[in-house]
Amino acid sequence: MENVVNKVVLSGCAGSDAEVKAVSGNQKLARVNMAVNESYRNGAGEEVKKTQWVSLTFWGAKADIAELKIKKGTRFTIEGRLQNNNYEAKDGTKRYTTEIVVDQVTFKEVEAEA
């Protein structure tokens, strides 16, 4: 089998402050949704703008960084990997989710306007 890579790179804005909690011992977990915008021209030549919402998960030291730096509207870029999960809802149906487990995060510095 050829090299198989599970890697995602996204730039966008936080939809809310990072939600942080402690799990199993001292391990920290942070979650945030990122808005990623795209635009394209449709068949009529009109520009269409679309926003995708992506769930991000930060673990350990990366969760600490998310807690300190990611507030609603923060622009940042992540590198990570896709992870699929499933669970049983209260009504007994099986639900599926996809999230990105973040490996690296960088923040866009805002330049002051004169």
Secondary structure, DSSP 8 states (H G I E B T S, - for coil): -------EEEEEEESS--EEEEETTTEEEEEEEEEEEEEEE-TTS-EEEEEEEEEEEEETHHHHHHHHH--TT-EEEEEEEEEEEEEE-TTS-EEEEEEEEEEEEEE-------
